[in-house]
Amino acid sequence: MRRRWLAGAVAAVLAGCTGGTPPSNPAGAVRPSGSMPGPAGAETLTSGELLPASPPERVAIPALDVSVPVVGLGLRADGAMEVPTDATTVGWFTGAPAPGSLGPAVLAGHVDYRGVSGTFAELSTLRPGDEVRITRRDGRTAVFAVTGVATYPKNRFPSGEVYGPIDHAGLRLITCGGDFDRRTGHYVDNVVAYARLRQVLG
């Protein structure tokens, strides 16, 4: 039931960019196999190790030259998730796991906003192995490795795969994609970058 609520809440983020309603028994999310080596001095994590919950405060994606604040996003009165109020800030859905905890943490950002290019404008160009570094309130940095990027038509968004239960600390970066439909005022696709916890620093 919680996964259904999570998917429904995130469904309207970024003016209808992310969407979908999961099946009653959603399939498990993508589970990349194997582990990736980390930088010297890092504490390498296995799939069975997790961090305690702590809110994210900043996200850095070196491959995209991104380093921006993260704000918590709750729910609006209509049950949809709040959205970042500018082009650069990235939002973490507080109803999802904290980055580094068990399950898929959800970060959402704009592809563009009021004529300004958004932080996640180039999200689709990420490649497997690219790093996503999330600085947490507890002073630790959760280092994720991208495992894949997918573009989904909004009307066929695989909510079970994106938001469903996983056996590790995962991360989903979500934004708009595809053509802009002037009739509806929304982009027709969603771009989702999948990542999993690789190291923890600090």
C-alpha positions in Angstrom: 0.0 0.0 0.0 2.8 2.4 0.8 4.3 1.9 -2.7 1.0 2.7 -4.3 0.9 5.9 -2.2 4.4 6.8 -3.1 3.9 6.4 -6.8 0.7 8.3 -6.7 2.3 11.2 -4.8 5.2 11.4 -7.2 3.0 11.0 -10.2 2.4 14.7 -10.7 5.8 16.1 -9.9 7.3 18.6 -12.2 4.0 19.6 -13.7 3.0 16.1 -14.7 6.5 14.9 -15.8 6.7 11.8 -13.7 3.7 9.6 -13.6 2.2 6.2 -13.4 0.3 4.1 -10.9 2.0 0.9 -9.8 0.2 -2.5 -10.0 -1.2 -3.8 -6.7 1.9 -6.0 -6.4 4.6 -4.0 -8.0 7.6 -5.8 -9.5 11.0 -5.3 -7.9 13.0 -2.4 -9.3 16.1 -2.9 -11.4 18.7 -4.8 -9.5 22.1 -4.3 -11.1 24.5 -7.1 -10.3 28.1 -6.8 -9.1 29.9 -4.1 -7.2 32.1 -1.3 -8.4 35.5 -0.2 -7.0 35.6 3.1 -5.1 38.2 5.8 -4.6 41.1 5.2 -2.2 40.1 5.8 1.4 36.4 5.2 0.8 34.5 2.7 2.8 33.3 0.2 0.2 29.7 -1.0 0.8 28.3 -4.3 -0.2 24.6 -4.7 -1.2 23.8 -5.8 2.3 25.1 -2.7 4.1 23.0 0.4 4.6 23.3 3.9 6.1 20.9 5.1 8.8 18.3 7.6 7.6 19.5 11.2 7.3 18.1 13.9 5.0 20.1 14.9 1.9 21.4 18.5 1.7 23.3 18.6 -1.5 23.7 16.6 -4.7 26.7 16.6 -7.0 26.9 14.9 -10.4 30.5 15.5 -11.7 29.6 14.2 -15.2 27.0 17.0 -15.6 29.0 19.6 -13.7 26.1 19.8 -11.2 26.4 20.7 -7.5 23.2 22.1 -6.1 21.2 22.2 -2.8 18.5 19.5 -2.1 15.3 20.5 -0.4 12.6 18.3 1.0 9.4 17.9 -0.9 6.2 17.0 0.7 2.6 16.7 -0.6 0.3 19.4 -1.8 -3.4 19.6 -0.8 -4.3 17.6 -3.9 -2.0 14.7 -3.0 0.6 15.5 -5.6 4.2 16.0 -4.7 5.5 19.5 -4.3 8.0 20.7 -6.9 11.3 22.7 -6.7 10.5 26.4 -7.0 13.5 27.3 -9.2 15.5 25.8 -12.1 18.5 24.7 -10.1 17.3 23.3 -6.8 16.7 19.5 -6.7 14.0 18.0 -4.5 14.0 14.9 -2.4 10.6 13.3 -1.7 10.4 13.0 2.0 7.9 10.1 1.8 10.6 7.9 0.1 13.7 6.5 1.8 16.6 8.8 2.6 19.6 8.3 0.2 21.7 5.5 1.6 18.8 3.8 3.4 17.1 0.6 2.1 14.9 1.3 -0.9 14.7 3.8 -3.8 15.4 7.4 -2.8 13.7 9.8 -5.2 15.2 13.0 -6.3 13.4 15.2 -8.8 14.6 18.2 -10.8 13.5 20.4 -13.6 14.6 20.0 -17.2 13.7 23.6 -17.6 11.8 26.1 -15.6 10.3 29.4 -16.8 12.6 29.6 -19.7 15.8 28.7 -17.7 17.6 25.4 -18.3 17.2 23.1 -15.3 19.7 21.1 -13.3 18.5 17.9 -14.8 18.5 19.1 -18.4 21.2 16.7 -19.4 20.1 13.8 -17.2 19.7 11.5 -20.2 23.4 11.7 -21.0 24.5 10.0 -17.8 26.3 6.7 -18.4 26.8 3.6 -16.2 29.5 4.2 -13.6 28.9 8.0 -13.4 28.8 9.1 -9.8 26.1 10.9 -7.9 27.3 12.2 -4.6 24.8 13.2 -2.0 25.9 15.1 1.1 23.6 14.2 4.1 22.8 16.1 7.2 24.8 13.7 9.3 28.0 14.8 7.5 28.4 11.7 5.5 28.4 11.6 1.7 26.6 8.7 0.0 28.3 8.0 -3.3 26.0 6.3 -5.9 27.0 4.8 -9.2 24.6 5.1 -12.1 23.5 1.8 -13.5 21.3 2.9 -16.3 19.1 5.7 -17.7 15.8 5.1 -19.4 13.2 7.2 -21.1 9.5 6.3 -20.7 6.4 7.6 -22.4 4.4 9.2 -19.6 1.4 7.1 -20.3 3.5 3.9 -19.9 5.5 4.8 -16.9 6.7 1.7 -15.1 5.9 2.7 -11.6 6.6 -0.7 -10.1 10.1 -0.8 -11.5 10.9 2.8 -10.5 9.4 2.9 -7.1 9.1 -0.8 -6.2 11.0 -2.5 -3.4 14.7 -3.3 -3.8 17.2 -5.1 -1.7 19.8 -2.3 -1.5 20.1 1.4 -1.1 19.0 2.8 -4.5 18.5 6.2 -6.1 16.1 7.4 -8.8 16.8 10.8 -10.5 13.7 11.9 -12.3 12.9 14.7 -14.8 10.9 15.5 -17.9 11.9 14.4 -21.4 10.8 14.0 -25.0 8.7 16.5 -26.9 6.8 19.3 -25.2 3.0 19.0 -25.8 1.7 22.5 -26.1 -1.9 21.3 -25.8 -1.4 19.8 -22.4 1.5 22.0 -21.3 3.6 19.0 -20.3 6.5 17.0 -21.7 5.4 13.6 -23.1 8.2 11.5 -21.6 10.0 10.9 -18.3 13.7 10.4 -17.9 14.8 8.2 -15.0 18.4 7.6 -14.0 18.9 4.5 -11.8 21.8 4.3 -9.3 22.9 2.2 -6.3 25.0 3.0 -3.3 28.7 2.3 -3.9 30.6 4.0 -1.1 30.2 6.2 1.9 32.6 9.0 2.7 33.0 10.7 6.1 
